[in-house]
Amino acid sequence: MRQNKIIFTVVGLIVVAVIVIAATQSAPKTTTSNNNANAVPKRCAEELKICPDGSTVKRVLPACDFTTCLEVDPVSALTEGWKDFTDTDSTYTIKYPPIWSAANDKSVVTLGATGVIPLTIETIADDSVLYESSNHFSMTLSGVKATQADYIDQAGTTRMIWVPRNDTFLRFAWKRTGNDAPYYQIVSTLQLK
């Protein structure tokens, strides 16, 4: 009887060993090589590019390149007939639609029209609100790396774009209502001097 227990135990161990060996041999091979098609994809930098039509595109895998903007000539197709605004210190110019108007009150410029949520442009020294905001993305405007962020409070969400200027920032801001394209179209015309 004791001999039968030993035989069953040995046979059982052999069966378990065969199953383990078979399972490890049939399991898919994984590697950490960058050339492996099964490797976990990396994340792209969270940057946005403003297209000439005012839309934005993100970086996408596998090469983390920006997706392609629609082929549009921004000057003739989108800003033809637009007004020019130059700040009082002549440090930047921007274009805006002909039905909009510009109001300049010291360091704050307001672009808007009746029934349209205004776009404000402000030169500020303190960027603390940027760090209190969320959804940060990097972008390039007029050859300068800028940051886009959303500030959320009781009044809703304000979209802000911060452009560094020596020891200050040029901040574009508007209340979000769903269609940001007109604001991005205006911001994309920024020319720093």
MDTraj code that builds the backbone (N, CA, C; nanometers):
import mdtraj as md
import numpy as np

residues = "MET ARG GLN ASN LYS ILE ILE PHE THR VAL VAL GLY LEU ILE VAL VAL ALA VAL ILE VAL ILE ALA ALA THR GLN SER ALA PRO LYS THR THR THR SER ASN ASN ASN ALA ASN ALA VAL PRO LYS ARG CYS ALA GLU GLU LEU LYS ILE CYS PRO ASP GLY SER THR VAL LYS ARG VAL LEU PRO ALA CYS ASP PHE THR THR CYS LEU GLU VAL ASP PRO VAL SER ALA LEU THR GLU GLY TRP LYS ASP PHE THR ASP THR ASP SER THR TYR THR ILE LYS TYR PRO PRO ILE TRP SER ALA ALA ASN ASP LYS SER VAL VAL THR LEU GLY ALA THR GLY VAL ILE PRO LEU THR ILE GLU THR ILE ALA ASP ASP SER VAL LEU TYR GLU SER SER ASN HIS PHE SER MET THR LEU SER GLY VAL LYS ALA THR GLN ALA ASP TYR ILE ASP GLN ALA GLY THR THR ARG MET ILE TRP VAL PRO ARG ASN ASP THR PHE LEU ARG PHE ALA TRP LYS ARG THR GLY ASN ASP ALA PRO TYR TYR GLN ILE VAL SER THR LEU GLN LEU LYS".split()
xyz = np.array([
    [0.0808, -0.1180, 0.0000],
    [0.0000, 0.0000, 0.0000],
    [0.0863, 0.1261, 0.0000],
    [0.1891, 0.1222, 0.0845],
    [0.2797, 0.2355, 0.0939],
    [0.3528, 0.2544, -0.0384],
    [0.3851, 0.1447, -0.1046],
    [0.4541, 0.1508, -0.2315],
    [0.3649, 0.2140, -0.3386],
    [0.2341, 0.1875, -0.3338],
    [0.1395, 0.2474, -0.4282],
    [0.1322, 0.3991, -0.4095],
    [0.1356, 0.4451, -0.2834],
    [0.1330, 0.5899, -0.2566],
    [0.2556, 0.6574, -0.3173],
    [0.3685, 0.5955, -0.3043],
    [0.4922, 0.6523, -0.3571],
    [0.4848, 0.6574, -0.5095],
    [0.4341, 0.5509, -0.5707],
    [0.4233, 0.5472, -0.7168],
    [0.3276, 0.6567, -0.7644],
    [0.2119, 0.6681, -0.6997],
    [0.1146, 0.7727, -0.7391],
    [0.1735, 0.9135, -0.7202],
    [0.2486, 0.9329, -0.6145],
    [0.3103, 1.0631, -0.5895],
    [0.4129, 1.0960, -0.6967],
    [0.4974, 0.9988, -0.7313],
    [0.5989, 1.0201, -0.8340],
    [0.5333, 1.0466, -0.9686],
    [0.4325, 0.9660, -1.0037],
    [0.3617, 0.9849, -1.1312],
    [0.2937, 1.1223, -1.1323],
    [0.2324, 1.1612, -1.0241],
    [0.1678, 1.2923, -1.0144],
    [0.2668, 1.4068, -1.0334],
    [0.3858, 1.3975, -0.9722],
    [0.4881, 1.5001, -0.9878],
    [0.5383, 1.5073, -1.1323],
    [0.5510, 1.3909, -1.1962],
    [0.5938, 1.3890, -1.3362],
    [0.4896, 1.4552, -1.4244],
    [0.3615, 1.4281, -1.4012],
    [0.2532, 1.4892, -1.4802],
    [0.2534, 1.6411, -1.4601],
    [0.2672, 1.6881, -1.3382],
    [0.2708, 1.8320, -1.3108],
    [0.3913, 1.8956, -1.3795],
    [0.5059, 1.8296, -1.3756],
    [0.6265, 1.8838, -1.4396],
    [0.6076, 1.8937, -1.5905],
    [0.5466, 1.7910, -1.6495],
    [0.5218, 1.7934, -1.7942],
    [0.4268, 1.9079, -1.8296],
    [0.3233, 1.9296, -1.7510],
    [0.2271, 2.0383, -1.7780],
    [0.2961, 2.1739, -1.7665],
    [0.3784, 2.1929, -1.6650],
    [0.4489, 2.3203, -1.6467],
    [0.5452, 2.3440, -1.7624],
    [0.6193, 2.2424, -1.8024],
    [0.7135, 2.2578, -1.9137],
    [0.6384, 2.2891, -2.0425],
    [0.5282, 2.2202, -2.0674],
    [0.4499, 2.2442, -2.1892],
    [0.3919, 2.3852, -2.1896],
    [0.3461, 2.4325, -2.0761],
    [0.2879, 2.5664, -2.0683],
    [0.3935, 2.6742, -2.0931],
    [0.5130, 2.6568, -2.0393],
    [0.6166, 2.7589, -2.0597],
    [0.6702, 2.7566, -2.2015],
    [0.6699, 2.6416, -2.2657],
    [0.7174, 2.6334, -2.4043],
    [0.6181, 2.6950, -2.5013],
    [0.4874, 2.6878, -2.4718],
    [0.3863, 2.7410, -2.5648],
    [0.3513, 2.8865, -2.5354],
    [0.3972, 2.9442, -2.4249],
    [0.3675, 3.0845, -2.3931],
    [0.4390, 3.1753, -2.4912],
    [0.3744, 3.2877, -2.5299],
    [0.4401, 3.3787, -2.6241],
    [0.5640, 3.4417, -2.5618],
    [0.6650, 3.4555, -2.6414],
    [0.7897, 3.5181, -2.5967],
    [0.7718, 3.6694, -2.5953],
    [0.8194, 3.7328, -2.4903],
    [0.8156, 3.8790, -2.4831],
    [0.9569, 3.9301, -2.4677],
    [0.9765, 4.0498, -2.5133],
    [1.1084, 4.1113, -2.5042],
    [1.0909, 4.2599, -2.4784],
    [1.1922, 4.3231, -2.4294],
    [1.1846, 4.4671, -2.4047],
    [1.2491, 4.5461, -2.5169],
    [1.2848, 4.4799, -2.6238],
    [1.3491, 4.5478, -2.7364],
    [1.2555, 4.6506, -2.7981],
    [1.3095, 4.7648, -2.8386],
    [1.2295, 4.8681, -2.9046],
    [1.1824, 4.8246, -3.0425],
    [1.2452, 4.7212, -3.0987],
    [1.2080, 4.6749, -3.2316],
    [1.0962, 4.5718, -3.2284],
    [1.0545, 4.5298, -3.1116],
    [0.9519, 4.4276, -3.0998],
    [0.8145, 4.4880, -3.1239],
    [0.7374, 4.4241, -3.2109],
    [0.6035, 4.4740, -3.2421],
    [0.5089, 4.4581, -3.1241],
    [0.5403, 4.3655, -3.0294],
    [0.4534, 4.3437, -2.9142],
    [0.4866, 4.4352, -2.7974],
    [0.5878, 4.5208, -2.8102],
    [0.6285, 4.6082, -2.7008],
    [0.5171, 4.7078, -2.6695],
    [0.5079, 4.7459, -2.5446],
    [0.4068, 4.8420, -2.5017],
    [0.4388, 4.9783, -2.5629],
    [0.3399, 5.0439, -2.6282],
    [0.3693, 5.1728, -2.6922],
    [0.4047, 5.2792, -2.5892],
    [0.4916, 5.3683, -2.6289],
    [0.5283, 5.4792, -2.5411],
    [0.4239, 5.5898, -2.5542],
    [0.4279, 5.6876, -2.4677],
    [0.3385, 5.8031, -2.4747],
    [0.4094, 5.9164, -2.5449],
    [0.3343, 5.9929, -2.6197],
    [0.3895, 6.1106, -2.6861],
    [0.3778, 6.2312, -2.5934],
    [0.4607, 6.3307, -2.6159],
    [0.4521, 6.4554, -2.5391],
    [0.3151, 6.5178, -2.5618],
    [0.2587, 6.5748, -2.4583],
    [0.1273, 6.6372, -2.4684],
    [0.1416, 6.7789, -2.5217],
    [0.1590, 6.7884, -2.6522],
    [0.1744, 6.9170, -2.7188],
    [0.0644, 6.9331, -2.8224],
    [0.0264, 7.0562, -2.8451],
    [-0.0712, 7.0888, -2.9482],
    [-0.0066, 7.1794, -3.0514],
    [-0.0515, 7.1660, -3.1724],
    [-0.0091, 7.2550, -3.2799],
    [-0.1348, 7.3244, -3.3308],
    [-0.1314, 7.4561, -3.3405],
    [-0.2462, 7.5291, -3.3939],
    [-0.2331, 7.5326, -3.5450],
    [-0.3336, 7.4806, -3.6128],
    [-0.3357, 7.4783, -3.7589],
    [-0.3845, 7.6127, -3.8114],
    [-0.3574, 7.6425, -3.9383],
    [-0.4001, 7.7704, -3.9954],
    [-0.5505, 7.7959, -3.9869],
    [-0.6317, 7.6887, -3.9854],
    [-0.7765, 7.7083, -3.9788],
    [-0.8257, 7.7266, -3.8359],
    [-0.7343, 7.7277, -3.7392],
    [-0.7722, 7.7480, -3.5998],
    [-0.7912, 7.6186, -3.5233],
    [-0.7953, 7.5054, -3.5909],
    [-0.8079, 7.3778, -3.5213],
    [-0.6723, 7.3404, -3.4613],
    [-0.6719, 7.2396, -3.3754],
    [-0.5473, 7.1944, -3.3152],
    [-0.5270, 7.0469, -3.3458],
    [-0.4008, 7.0050, -3.3513],
    [-0.3666, 6.8642, -3.3689],
    [-0.2660, 6.8250, -3.2624],
    [-0.2692, 6.6944, -3.2246],
    [-0.1791, 6.6409, -3.1223],
    [-0.0728, 6.5535, -3.1868],
    [0.0264, 6.5184, -3.1086],
    [0.1268, 6.4212, -3.1517],
    [0.0656, 6.2816, -3.1380],
    [0.0997, 6.1916, -3.2330],
    [0.0448, 6.0559, -3.2310],
    [0.1561, 5.9530, -3.2493],
    [0.1303, 5.8350, -3.1974],
    [0.2230, 5.7232, -3.2126],
    [0.2203, 5.6746, -3.3567],
    [0.3187, 5.6095, -3.4124],
    [0.4341, 5.5561, -3.3403],
    [0.5500, 5.6536, -3.3305],
    [0.5597, 5.7515, -3.4198],
    [0.6763, 5.8401, -3.4213],
    [0.6539, 5.9685, -3.3419],
    [0.5359, 5.9861, -3.2829],
    [0.5006, 6.1055, -3.2062],
    [0.5077, 6.2326, -3.2911],
    [0.4749, 6.2196, -3.4185],
    [0.4654, 6.3355, -3.5069],
    [0.3270, 6.3978, -3.4919],
    [0.3165, 6.5274, -3.5259],
    [0.1855, 6.5910, -3.5266],
    [0.1038, 6.5342, -3.6415],
    [-0.0260, 6.5177, -3.6197],
    [-0.1116, 6.4804, -3.7311],
    [-0.1161, 6.5976, -3.8281],
    [-0.1562, 6.5723, -3.9493],
    [-0.1506, 6.6736, -4.0542],
    [-0.2659, 6.7726, -4.0423],
    [-0.2340, 6.9000, -4.0553],
    [-0.3366, 7.0041, -4.0598],
    [-0.4017, 7.0011, -4.1979],
    [-0.5214, 7.0521, -4.2049],
    [-0.5854, 7.0667, -4.3340],
    [-0.5046, 7.1654, -4.4172],
    [-0.4958, 7.1418, -4.5464],
    [-0.4201, 7.2307, -4.6352],
    [-0.5013, 7.3576, -4.6614],
    [-0.4659, 7.4637, -4.5939],
    [-0.5355, 7.5913, -4.6077],
    [-0.4314, 7.7020, -4.6087],
    [-0.4470, 7.7967, -4.6964],
    [-0.3612, 7.9149, -4.6954],
    [-0.4227, 8.0116, -4.5948],
    [-0.3616, 8.0282, -4.4744],
    [-0.4258, 8.1060, -4.3698],
    [-0.4475, 8.2522, -4.4051],
    [-0.3598, 8.3104, -4.4832],
    [-0.3749, 8.4525, -4.5130],
    [-0.4925, 8.4759, -4.6063],
    [-0.4972, 8.4037, -4.7153],
    [-0.6036, 8.4296, -4.8120],
    [-0.7361, 8.3650, -4.7727],
    [-0.7319, 8.2453, -4.7162],
    [-0.8557, 8.1730, -4.6890],
    [-0.9239, 8.2161, -4.5597],
    [-0.8476, 8.2488, -4.4587],
    [-0.9087, 8.2727, -4.3284],
    [-0.9019, 8.4162, -4.2792],
    [-0.7949, 8.4856, -4.3112],
    [-0.7787, 8.6185, -4.2524],
    [-0.7903, 8.7305, -4.3543],
    [-0.8293, 8.6989, -4.4757],
    [-0.8474, 8.8041, -4.5761],
    [-0.9580, 8.8987, -4.5293],
    [-0.9268, 9.0247, -4.5273],
    [-1.0233, 9.1244, -4.4833],
    [-1.0284, 9.1435, -4.3329],
    [-0.9479, 9.0702, -4.2591],
    [-0.9462, 9.0864, -4.1146],
    [-0.8737, 9.2150, -4.0772],
    [-0.9071, 9.2686, -3.9614],
    [-0.8424, 9.3885, -3.9090],
    [-0.7124, 9.3495, -3.8385],
    [-0.6206, 9.4458, -3.8336],
    [-0.4954, 9.4271, -3.7603],
    [-0.5020, 9.5044, -3.6297],
    [-0.4474, 9.4449, -3.5242],
    [-0.4328, 9.5144, -3.3972],
    [-0.2867, 9.5083, -3.3573],
    [-0.2304, 9.6222, -3.3210],
    [-0.0940, 9.6302, -3.2677],
    [-0.1038, 9.6894, -3.1283],
    [-0.0413, 9.6234, -3.0313],
    [-0.0487, 9.6731, -2.8940],
    [0.0202, 9.8085, -2.8827],
    [-0.0075, 9.8792, -2.7747],
    [0.0428, 10.0155, -2.7579],
    [0.1956, 10.0221, -2.7515],
    [0.2600, 9.9147, -2.7070],
    [0.4063, 9.9118, -2.7005],
    [0.4676, 9.8548, -2.8277],
    [0.3836, 9.8222, -2.9245],
    [0.4281, 9.7650, -3.0527],
    [0.5131, 9.6394, -3.0348],
    [0.4744, 9.5523, -2.9398],
    [0.5486, 9.4279, -2.9194],
    [0.4846, 9.3102, -2.9920],
    [0.3583, 9.3264, -3.0365],
    [0.2933, 9.2198, -3.1120],
    [0.1805, 9.2775, -3.1979],
    [0.1458, 9.2020, -3.2997],
    [0.0266, 9.2317, -3.3805],
    [-0.0558, 9.1048, -3.3885],
    [-0.1841, 9.1242, -3.4097],
    [-0.2760, 9.0118, -3.4216],
    [-0.3894, 9.0538, -3.5145],
    [-0.4464, 8.9578, -3.5846],
    [-0.5592, 8.9858, -3.6735],
    [-0.6876, 8.9360, -3.6077],
    [-0.7992, 9.0019, -3.6409],
    [-0.9280, 8.9589, -3.5874],
    [-1.0360, 8.9872, -3.6911],
    [-1.1501, 8.9162, -3.6841],
    [-1.2547, 8.9280, -3.7856],
    [-1.3073, 9.0710, -3.7987],
    [-1.3512, 9.1089, -3.9172],
    [-1.3953, 9.2467, -3.9407],
    [-1.5194, 9.2874, -3.8619],
    [-1.6020, 9.1921, -3.8213],
    [-1.7217, 9.2286, -3.7428],
    [-1.6899, 9.2445, -3.5944],
    [-1.5679, 9.2112, -3.5545],
    [-1.5260, 9.2267, -3.4166],
    [-1.4665, 9.3651, -3.3982],
    [-1.4533, 9.4046, -3.2730],
    [-1.3875, 9.5318, -3.2423],
    [-1.2818, 9.5065, -3.1347],
    [-1.1900, 9.6012, -3.1223],
    [-1.0830, 9.5903, -3.0231],
    [-1.0949, 9.7058, -2.9251],
    [-1.0862, 9.6735, -2.7973],
    [-1.0855, 9.7752, -2.6927],
    [-0.9573, 9.7567, -2.6131],
    [-0.8821, 9.8650, -2.5970],
    [-0.7545, 9.8596, -2.5277],
    [-0.7652, 9.9399, -2.3985],
    [-0.7584, 9.8695, -2.2853],
    [-0.7658, 9.9346, -2.1553],
    [-0.6374, 9.9027, -2.0791],
    [-0.5401, 9.9910, -2.0882],
    [-0.4088, 9.9740, -2.0247],
    [-0.3424, 9.8463, -2.0749],
    [-0.3285, 9.7459, -1.9890],
    [-0.2573, 9.6252, -2.0305],
    [-0.3504, 9.5134, -2.0784],
    [-0.4823, 9.5409, -2.0867],
    [-0.5777, 9.4391, -2.1303],
    [-0.6425, 9.4819, -2.2608],
    [-0.6352, 9.3930, -2.3599],
    [-0.7011, 9.4154, -2.4882],
    [-0.8178, 9.3178, -2.4954],
    [-0.9338, 9.3681, -2.5346],
    [-1.0501, 9.2820, -2.5501],
    [-1.0946, 9.2852, -2.6953],
    [-1.0999, 9.1670, -2.7561],
    [-1.1508, 9.1526, -2.8914],
    [-1.2853, 9.0833, -2.8822],
    [-1.3869, 9.1392, -2.9507],
    [-1.5176, 9.0760, -2.9443],
    [-1.6181, 9.1420, -3.0350],
    [-1.7379, 9.0874, -3.0325],
    [-1.8501, 9.1390, -3.1110],
    [-1.9774, 9.1109, -3.0338],
    [-2.0852, 9.1729, -3.0744],
    [-2.2137, 9.1515, -3.0082],
    [-2.2502, 9.0033, -3.0158],
    [-2.2828, 8.9467, -2.9016],
    [-2.3227, 8.8065, -2.8964],
    [-2.2071, 8.7082, -2.8996],
    [-2.0840, 8.7575, -2.8956],
    [-1.9669, 8.6708, -2.9006],
    [-1.8910, 8.6835, -2.7690],
    [-1.8495, 8.5705, -2.7148],
    [-1.7684, 8.5735, -2.5932],
    [-1.6337, 8.6348, -2.6286],
    [-1.5905, 8.7393, -2.5579],
    [-1.4680, 8.8105, -2.5961],
    [-1.3412, 8.7299, -2.5692],
    [-1.2394, 8.7638, -2.6444],
    [-1.1043, 8.7139, -2.6244],
    [-1.0263, 8.8269, -2.5596],
    [-0.9632, 8.7991, -2.4463],
    [-0.8812, 8.9024, -2.3833],
    [-0.7342, 8.8684, -2.4012],
    [-0.6552, 8.9726, -2.4193],
    [-0.5103, 8.9590, -2.4315],
    [-0.4511, 9.0496, -2.3250],
    [-0.3692, 8.9909, -2.2400],
    [-0.3177, 9.0669, -2.1267],
    [-0.1687, 9.0403, -2.1092],
    [-0.0937, 9.1465, -2.0818],
    [0.0470, 9.1320, -2.0471],
    [0.0555, 9.1279, -1.8958],
    [0.1079, 9.0182, -1.8434],
    [0.1139, 9.0006, -1.6984],
    [0.2519, 8.9510, -1.6574],
    [0.2859, 8.9750, -1.5324],
    [0.4163, 8.9332, -1.4800],
    [0.4057, 8.8062, -1.3974],
    [0.2880, 8.7773, -1.3444],
    [0.2698, 8.6643, -1.2532],
    [0.1986, 8.5511, -1.3260],
    [0.2605, 8.4339, -1.3308],
    [0.1997, 8.3197, -1.3982],
    [0.1417, 8.2179, -1.2996],
    [0.1098, 8.2602, -1.1763],
    [0.0616, 8.1666, -1.0749],
    [-0.0693, 8.0995, -1.1158],
    [-0.1566, 8.1695, -1.1888],
    [-0.2829, 8.1082, -1.2318],
    [-0.2554, 7.9905, -1.3245],
    [-0.1491, 7.9975, -1.4009],
    [-0.1133, 7.8868, -1.4901],
    [-0.0936, 7.7591, -1.4097],
    [-0.0301, 7.7689, -1.2943],
    [-0.0023, 7.6504, -1.2139],
    [-0.1241, 7.6047, -1.1338],
    [-0.2264, 7.6873, -1.1243],
    [-0.3506, 7.6489, -1.0575],
    [-0.4491, 7.5896, -1.1577],
    [-0.4124, 7.5823, -1.2837],
    [-0.5024, 7.5360, -1.3881],
    [-0.4737, 7.3904, -1.4238],
    [-0.5528, 7.3370, -1.5178],
    [-0.5390, 7.1965, -1.5558],
    [-0.5298, 7.1845, -1.7077],
    [-0.5122, 7.0616, -1.7539],
    [-0.5067, 7.0300, -1.8975],
    [-0.3993, 7.1102, -1.9695],
    [-0.2770, 7.1041, -1.9219],
    [-0.1662, 7.1789, -1.9834],
    [-0.1188, 7.1111, -2.1118],
    [-0.1000, 7.1905, -2.2149],
    [-0.0432, 7.1437, -2.3404],
    [0.0574, 7.2469, -2.3879],
    [0.1641, 7.2006, -2.4500],
    [0.2619, 7.2918, -2.5089],
    [0.2266, 7.3147, -2.6545],
    [0.2575, 7.4322, -2.7050],
    [0.2355, 7.4657, -2.8450],
    [0.3353, 7.5718, -2.8849],
    [0.3471, 7.5956, -3.0136],
    [0.4362, 7.6992, -3.0630],
    [0.3545, 7.8068, -3.1313],
    [0.3737, 7.9305, -3.0883],
    [0.3071, 8.0463, -3.1491],
    [0.4134, 8.1470, -3.1875],
    [0.4134, 8.1877, -3.3103],
    [0.5080, 8.2877, -3.3598],
    [0.6517, 8.2510, -3.3235],
    [0.6819, 8.1199, -3.3309],
    [0.8163, 8.0716, -3.3040],
    [0.8527, 8.0596, -3.1576],
    [0.7580, 8.0793, -3.0667],
    [0.7843, 8.0741, -2.9231],
    [0.7029, 7.9606, -2.8619],
    [0.7645, 7.8848, -2.7709],
    [0.6932, 7.7763, -2.7043],
    [0.5970, 7.8357, -2.6020],
    [0.4690, 7.8084, -2.6213],
    [0.3636, 7.8605, -2.5339],
    [0.2965, 7.7442, -2.4617],
    [0.2135, 7.7767, -2.3635],
    [0.1407, 7.6752, -2.2875],
    [-0.0076, 7.7069, -2.2893],
    [-0.0869, 7.6048, -2.3193],
    [-0.2322, 7.6180, -2.3134],
    [-0.2799, 7.5480, -2.1870],
    [-0.3768, 7.6073, -2.1186],
    [-0.4295, 7.5485, -1.9958],
    [-0.5737, 7.5922, -1.9761],
    [-0.6478, 7.5158, -1.8969],
    [-0.7854, 7.5503, -1.8614],
    [-0.7906, 7.5870, -1.7140],
    [-0.8548, 7.6981, -1.6843],
    [-0.8774, 7.7388, -1.5457],
    [-1.0258, 7.7205, -1.5186],
    [-1.0579, 7.6391, -1.4179],
    [-1.1978, 7.6075, -1.3879],
    [-1.2356, 7.6714, -1.2551],
    [-1.3439, 7.7492, -1.2577],
    [-1.3963, 7.8085, -1.1348],
    [-1.5490, 7.8010, -1.1407],
    [-1.6166, 7.8715, -1.0490],
    [-1.7629, 7.8671, -1.0426],
    [-1.8293, 7.9246, -1.1669],
    [-1.7606, 8.0133, -1.2366],
    [-1.8179, 8.0764, -1.3558],
    [-1.8004, 7.9903, -1.4809],
    [-1.7261, 7.8797, -1.4709],
    [-1.7059, 7.7925, -1.5869],
    [-1.5585, 7.7704, -1.6140],
    [-1.5287, 7.7350, -1.7368],
    [-1.3911, 7.7049, -1.7770],
    [-1.3375, 7.8160, -1.8656],
    [-1.2210, 7.8656, -1.8309],
    [-1.1526, 7.9659, -1.9122],
    [-1.0333, 7.8998, -1.9780],
    [-1.0266, 7.9077, -2.1099],
    [-0.9106, 7.8564, -2.1844],
    [-0.8077, 7.9682, -2.1895],
    [-0.6829, 7.9364, -2.1549],
    [-0.5763, 8.0359, -2.1543],
    [-0.4588, 7.9844, -2.2358],
    [-0.3948, 8.0750, -2.3065],
    [-0.2705, 8.0441, -2.3759],
    [-0.1669, 8.1449, -2.3276],
    [-0.0580, 8.0929, -2.2729],
    [0.0474, 8.1750, -2.2127],
    [0.1678, 8.1766, -2.3058],
    [0.2082, 8.2958, -2.3490],
    [0.3247, 8.3118, -2.4360],
    [0.4304, 8.3894, -2.3577],
    [0.5469, 8.3278, -2.3290],
    [0.6497, 8.3990, -2.2524],
    [0.7115, 8.5128, -2.3331],
    [0.7330, 8.6245, -2.2654],
    [0.7923, 8.7446, -2.3277],
    [0.8932, 8.8030, -2.2312],
    [1.0206, 8.7733, -2.2474],
    [1.1251, 8.8216, -2.1571],
    [1.0862, 8.7935, -2.0129],
    [1.0510, 8.8943, -1.9333],
    [1.0156, 8.8716, -1.7929],
    [0.8647, 8.8802, -1.7694],
    [0.7832, 8.8788, -1.8750],
    [0.6373, 8.8820, -1.8626],
    [0.5757, 8.7717, -1.9484],
    [0.4441, 8.7662, -1.9470],
    [0.3698, 8.6718, -2.0291],
    [0.2615, 8.7464, -2.1046],
    [0.2350, 8.7033, -2.2244],
    [0.1206, 8.7492, -2.3011],
    [0.0165, 8.6395, -2.2849],
    [-0.0960, 8.6719, -2.2197],
    [-0.1967, 8.5699, -2.1909],
    [-0.3228, 8.5963, -2.2726],
    [-0.3614, 8.4978, -2.3514],
    [-0.4876, 8.5000, -2.4246],
    [-0.5877, 8.4200, -2.3423],
    [-0.7108, 8.4696, -2.3291],
    [-0.8093, 8.3974, -2.2491],
    [-0.9493, 8.4171, -2.3052],
    [-1.0314, 8.3122, -2.2958],
    [-1.1727, 8.3203, -2.3326],
    [-1.2497, 8.2137, -2.2569],
    [-1.3769, 8.2415, -2.2282],
    [-1.4646, 8.1440, -2.1627],
    [-1.5022, 8.0384, -2.2652],
    [-1.4895, 7.9136, -2.2289],
    [-1.5179, 7.8035, -2.3212],
    [-1.6673, 7.7763, -2.3300],
    [-1.7144, 7.7659, -2.4529],
    [-1.8562, 7.7328, -2.4749],
    [-1.8728, 7.6155, -2.5703],
    [-1.7642, 7.5618, -2.6203],
    [-1.7729, 7.4465, -2.7088],
    [-1.7040, 7.4660, -2.8427],
    [-1.7074, 7.5865, -2.8977],
    [-1.6430, 7.6101, -3.0264],
    [-1.5241, 7.7030, -3.0067],
    [-1.4062, 7.6432, -2.9957],
    [-1.2845, 7.7220, -2.9731],
    [-1.2177, 7.7658, -3.1030],
    [-1.2623, 7.7145, -3.2175],
    [-1.1936, 7.7404, -3.3451],
    [-1.1753, 7.8890, -3.3760],
    [-1.2766, 7.9753, -3.3596],
    [-1.2534, 8.1170, -3.3913],
    [-1.1417, 8.1798, -3.3073],
    [-1.1314, 8.1387, -3.1826],
    [-1.0289, 8.1937, -3.0944],
    [-0.8901, 8.1453, -3.1372],
    [-0.8799, 8.0156, -3.1705],
    [-0.7521, 7.9632, -3.2188],
    [-0.7134, 8.0291, -3.3516],
    [-0.8111, 8.0588, -3.4368],
    [-0.7805, 8.1281, -3.5625],
    [-0.7173, 8.2628, -3.5347],
    [-0.7728, 8.3362, -3.4401],
    [-0.7191, 8.4678, -3.4048],
    [-0.5796, 8.4530, -3.3440],
    [-0.5657, 8.3643, -3.2457],
    [-0.4382, 8.3454, -3.1773],
    [-0.3291, 8.3019, -3.2766],
    [-0.3667, 8.2220, -3.3759],
    [-0.2668, 8.1725, -3.4722],
    [-0.2097, 8.2838, -3.5599],
    [-0.2719, 8.4020, -3.5608],
    [-0.2190, 8.5143, -3.6402],
    [-0.1178, 8.5983, -3.5628],
    [-0.0901, 8.5612, -3.4372],
    [0.0018, 8.6377, -3.3539],
    [0.1377, 8.6529, -3.4218],
    [0.1868, 8.7744, -3.4246],
    [0.3210, 8.8061, -3.4739],
    [0.3927, 8.8863, -3.3653],
    [0.4956, 8.8262, -3.3080],
    [0.5734, 8.8949, -3.2045],
    [0.6806, 8.9804, -3.2697],
    [0.7063, 9.0954, -3.2095],
    [0.8078, 9.1877, -3.2645],
    [0.9246, 9.1993, -3.1706],
])
top = md.Topology()
chain = top.add_chain()
for i, resn in enumerate(residues, 1):
    res = top.add_residue(resn, chain, resSeq=i)
    for name in ("N", "CA", "C"):
        top.add_atom(name, md.element.get_by_symbol(name[0]), res)
traj = md.Trajectory(xyz[None], top)
